[in-house]
Every structure is written in structure tokens, then in C-alpha cells.
Amino acid sequence: MEKKYRPTISKLSPYTKAKNCTDLQDCKDGIEEMKKFFNYYEAKKLKIPNEALIRFYKLRKKEDILKTKRKK
């Protein structure tokens, strides 16, 4: 029997953690990866893990901070 692929939090890249993002592009890459993760879970009608939602929120927050610094 073939094992089905199911993305997990531990398999996501380090850029999905806000503390690992050093610039705006890192944040955007992490956000894109999280969106793909969410889309997979929604397509399979699975519950999105709370940790993933927290990571996404922190990434968006860091992205806003980096955008504000960039404007100055």
C-alpha cells in the first residue's frame, strides 16, 4: 500500500517562521508556502492546525513591520 503525502508543520521551510525572515522577500515566500499548506488542508477538508494559523499571523505581522521600515 502506497503512503499518501500529507504536508505537516515540521515539513515546512524555515521561512514559515517569522523569526527566520530577514527581509520582505523571505516573508513573502513564507506566506506563499503557508497559503499552499492551507489550500491543501481545505481541499482535503481537514482541520488546519492552530500552530499553522499562528505562524501565518506572525508572518503577516512581520511583513507589515518590514514594509513600514522600508518606507522610512
Secondary structure in CASP SS format (residue, H / E / C, confidence):
PFRMAT SS
TARGET T0000
AUTHOR 0000-0000-0000
METHOD secondary structure of the structure
MODEL  1
M C 1.00
E C 1.00
K C 1.00
K C 1.00
Y C 1.00
R C 1.00
P C 1.00
T C 1.00
I H 1.00
S H 1.00
K H 1.00
L C 1.00
S C 1.00
P H 1.00
Y H 1.00
T H 1.00
K C 1.00
A H 1.00
K H 1.00
N H 1.00
C C 1.00
T C 1.00
D C 1.00
L H 1.00
Q H 1.00
D H 1.00
C H 1.00
K H 1.00
D H 1.00
G H 1.00
I H 1.00
E H 1.00
E H 1.00
M H 1.00
K H 1.00
K H 1.00
F H 1.00
F H 1.00
N H 1.00
Y H 1.00
Y H 1.00
E H 1.00
A H 1.00
K C 1.00
K C 1.00
L C 1.00
K C 1.00
I C 1.00
P C 1.00
N H 1.00
E H 1.00
A H 1.00
L H 1.00
I H 1.00
R H 1.00
F H 1.00
Y H 1.00
K H 1.00
L H 1.00
R H 1.00
K H 1.00
K H 1.00
E H 1.00
D H 1.00
I H 1.00
L H 1.00
K H 1.00
T H 1.00
K H 1.00
R H 1.00
K H 1.00
K C 1.00
END
